[in-house]
Structure formats: C-alpha cells, structure tokens
Amino acid sequence: QYLQEPGAFHGKRGTKVSFDGMVVENSDGNSSYQINAASVAEMAAQTSGLSAEVNADGPVMNMIPKEGGNSFTTIVTGMFSNYHFESTNLTDELKSRGFSNVNRTYRLYDEAVSVGGPILKNKVWFFAAPRTWGVSKQLAGLYWNKTQDVFLTPPNATRKVVLWTPWVDRPLDAQSGREEWYNSLFGRTTWQASSRNKFSFLLDYQRACNCFGRAGGTSSQEAVGASYKFQPTRLIQARWTSARTNRLLLQAGTAFNVSQWNAFWEPAVTPDIISVRDLGLGIRYGSQTTY
C-alpha cells in the first residue's frame, strides 16, 4: 500500500501505479485497491513519465503479475509480531508527568499462499494467491471514552452530549488504537490460444478496513474520523498479447477497478450523539464531525 502514497523524484510529485500496464488508481491518484504482493512477479520502476503509454510526468511503477506454468508450484509466506517483541520507554518519571500509555503493537501480520500450475499443459494455466495482512496498535494519548453511554443532556434531547472519561485501563486488544486489515483473493487464468495469441484474465476480490485512523493526542477513538471499510473492492483485467513478428508485438487490455469507501459508526456511537471539541483539553470526543 505504501507505493500508492504520493512520491517525488527530481522534484516531480505523484507516483503513478499500474498493474500489468493498466492504472489501478482513480483520477486524483488514490485507490481503495491494495496490490497483493503475493501476486507480483516483477516491479518495473520508471523515474520519469510522459511516455506513450502513461499520462504522468513523475515516477511510474508497474506491477507485473505472476501466472501459472506447466509445473505446479506453491509458495507459503508469513510474518508476525506483537508487543511481546517490543520494549517500552514509559518510565516512572514520564508517568509522574501525566503519560499513561505508549505506542504498542497488538498484532502485525502478513500471511499468503500462492499456487500455480497447468489446467491443460502448454495451453491453459492458473494462478491463485490468497493473502491477508494488517496491523493493530495502541497509540499514545488516544483513548476510548469509558462513559460514552453517559449523557449530559436531558433524556428527551434530540442531540446528545456524552461525558468524557479517558479509558486509561482498557485491556490491550485489536481495537485499542489504529487498526488496518486487508484480505485479498487473487486469481488469474492464462490461455495460449495459438503460437501467436495469448489471452489472460484476472480477478482480485478484496475486503479491507482502515479503522480508527487518526494519530493520538487529538481525539478519542469515537471521534477519530477517516475510518473506512473498503469492501468489496474488485480489480478485473483482461489482456490480449500477439507476437506478430520478431519485431512487432501487439497488446490490448481492459481493466475495471470497482472501489467502495464506506464510513461507519464507531462502537457506542449513534446518530444523535454530537461531536465535541474541548479546547482546554485539546481533544475531540463523542463522535466524528462528518460521515
């Protein structure tokens, strides 16, 4: 996902990201689609755009996908870490100055399996790469509201203000702070129709959540904002390649990137709870300002 963040090279900003030569971003350079690393055979980097096939003047990244072959192959990868592998700098001195928590990783993981092989030897091949990855971590200075269900407004009020009580002793879990998770079901089929013509079709079906995304110290968890569930997201591509001669290659392709950006209510937040900005404490709580 980091490759889709704006980049700069020789003073030109905005990295253009393509998958199998076709752009996976929308018009403003963003996308809810996350490239499945288990499906990538090669990355081609170009430091300057403005070529015939790319409408960009900055860095260009093209991800070339894997495909099956005449022999069955399987690759299994995995990575895991959590707070047991971390140290902490929360000393008694810092605690005496008001610090009560630090950044802690609850879970950091990446698990994938890629499988490829023949359906018909020398004719039709398949490739599949299911992958799940993500991170959940506690952020210093960011707390859930322990009294999110305690209202300061009258019972019949159409808009409600909640009492703010930082939940400093909440047990560490996946939703203690920032949480991101991504699931990808990637599949590709390749057909060698003739010695000169080759067709491929791929589908990547994804579900993801960018949850509780703002940095700590400014908000409660119920008011962090920028929380989205990207589901379902689908990338569909079809490509034709034809080697006409030793010097002439024809290619044509089409791609559909169907994105979802669904904001959601945080736990214990209802539509009648308003967002409160406390200038004295320097925090926002209650709910997001907008959805």
N, C-alpha and C positions, 0 to 999 in steps of 0.2 A: 503494500500500500504506500510505502514511502516514495516510490518512484513517481507517484501521481501528484506529489506536492510540488508547488512552483519551484523551479530551479533556475539557475543563472549560469551562463558560460560566456566569457568575453563580453560581459555587460548586457547580454540579451536574456530576458527572463521568460519563464514559462516552458516547462518541458512537455513536449507532445508525446503521448504514449499510444502506441499501436499494438495490436495483437494480430499476428500473421499478416501484417501490412495494412490493416484496417483500424481506424481510430476507434477507441473504446470510451472516449470522453464526450461530454456534451459541449455546447458552444462556448461555455465560459471556462472550459478546461477542468471541470470537475466530473466526478462519476461516483455512483454508489457501487459500481462493479470493482471488485478486487481481484487482481490477477493471481491465479492459483499457481504458486511456484512449482508444484509437482508436475504441472503440465508443460513447463517451459524447457525446451531443448537448448535454446541459444538466445542470447540477448545481443542485439545489434545497436550500438550507440553511434550517434551522428551528432557532432558538436555544432553543426550549422545546418539549418533547414533550407528552405527555398529551392528544394529540388523539385523535379517534375511531379513526383507523387505525393508530396507533403506540403500542405499550406501552412507552414510555420517557419519563422526566421530564427528560432532558438534551438536548443538541444532537442534531439529526437531519439526516442527509444522504441525499438520494435522487438516484441517478444515473439519468437518463432516456436510454435507448439510442437510437442512430440507426436509421433504417430507409430502405429504398430508395424511389425515386420513378420518375416516368415518363421521366426522362432519366438516362443513365449518367454517373456521377461517380466520380472517383478522386482520392485524396489520398495522397501519399507523404511520410513524415516520417522524420527520422533525427537522431541525436545521438551524438557520440563524443568521448572524451577519454582521456588516459593520462598517465603520468609525464613524458612529454616536454613537457607543458604546465604542469608544476609546478616550483616551486623547493624547496630544502631548507635547513633550518636546522641541519644536522648539522655543527657546526664542529669544528675540531681540539681545542678546549677541552672540548667535550662528549665527544668520543671518548676524551680522556685521563681522563675521569671514569667511563668504562665504557659509554657509549652506543655501540651499533654499528649501529643501524638506526632509521629513522623511518617514519612513515606514508607510503606511496606508492601511488598508484592505478595498477594494472596495466592495467585496462580499465574504462571506464564507457561504456555504450552504450544506445541505445533506437532500435529500428527498427520501422516499422509501415507497412502499406499498407491502406487502406480503399477498398472498391469497392461501389457500389450502383447499382441500375437495375431496369428492369421485366422480369418474366417474361411477363406479359400486361398490356399497358397498361391503366391505370385499374382493374386487377383484382388482380394479384399482383405483388409486388415482392420483391427480395432485397437483402441487405446482408451483406458479409463483411469482417472486419478481423483478419488475422493480425498478430501483434505479438511481438517478442522484446526483452527488456530485462534489464539486470543490471549488476553491479559486482563487480570482484575487486580486492583491495588488500592490500598488506603492512601489518601492524600492528606498531608499535614494541614491542619486548620480547616478541614472540610468535615462537617458532621451532619448526621441525620437529626431531625427535630424530635426529641423524646416526647414532646407534648403537642404533636401535630393534630391530635384529636381534642385538644382543649381550646375552647373558643373564648375570646374576649368580648365578642359582640352578643347582643340579645339573641335568644333562641329563635325568634321569628325574623331575624335579619336575612335579607336576600343575598348579601355579601358578607362573608365571614373572615375575621382576623384571628389567627391562631396565636397561642402563647409560644414564645421561643425559648427552648431549653436545649442546649447542645448535648447530644447523647455521647458523652465522652467515654463511657464504659461499654459501648456496644461491642459485642464479640466480633472479631475479625471474620469476615466471610466474603463471598464473591461480590456482594453489592456494598461493601464498605466504602468504596470510593469510585474511581473510574473503572468501568467495565466495558470491554470490547470483545466480541466473539464473531467468528466468521466460519461458515460451513459452505463447502463447495462440492458439487457433484459434477465432475467434468467427464465428458465422453466425446470421442472422435472416431469417425469411420472414414477409411480411405479406399477408393476403388480405382484400380488401374484398368480403365475401360479398353485401352489399346496401347500399343507401344508408344504412341504419341500423346494420348489423352489420359489425364488423371483428374479425378474428382475427389473432393473431401468435404465432409460435413461435421460440424462440431456443435455441441450444446453444453453450456455451463449453467447449472441451476444453483443459485446461491440464496442463503438466508444469513442475515447478519444484524448485529446491534451495536451501535455506538452510544453507549449508555452513560449518563451522568458525566458529561464530558468536560465541564469547566474546571480550571485549576482551583486548588484550595485557597482558603483565606478570604474569599469574597462572598460565598453563598453557602446556604445549607443544601443538602442533597435534593430536597424537594424543589429547589429553585435554580438548579444549575443551568438549565437550558441546553440547547444544542444536542438533545437526545433523540436519536432516530433509530427506527428499525428498518433496515434495508431488506425487505422481504415481500414477495420474492423478487430477486433480480435475475435476469436471464440474458446471456450472451449467445446469440445464434449466428453462425457463419457458414457460408458455402463458398467453395472455390473451385475453379477450373484452371488447369495448367496444361499447356500443349507445347511440346518441343517440336517446332516445325522443321527446323534445320539445326545444324551445329552452331549457327549464328543467330537464330531467331527463336525467341521464346514468347509465347502469348499467355497472358494470365487475365482472369476476370474473377471478381468476387463480390459478394454482398454480405452485409452484416446488420444485425439488429441488436441493440443494447437497450433492454427494457428495464428501467430503473424505478424503484419505489423509495420515497422519502417520507416515512410515516412518523410524525411526532406522537408521543404518547404521554399519558398521565403517569407521574411518578407514584410510588406506593403511598397510600393515605391522602392523596390529593384528589379533590372533587372540583367540578366546575365553579362552585360558588365560593371557593377559597381564593382570596386576592393575594397578590404579591406585595410584600412589604420590604421597603428599603430602609434600613436603620442606619442613619448617617453617623450616629455615635459609635456603634459597634463596627461599622463599615461592612455590613453583610446584607444579603437579601435572603428572605425566607418566606415560607407559606406556599408559594407556587411560582412557576415561571411567569415572566411578564407577557409572553406571547406563545401561542402554539400553532 
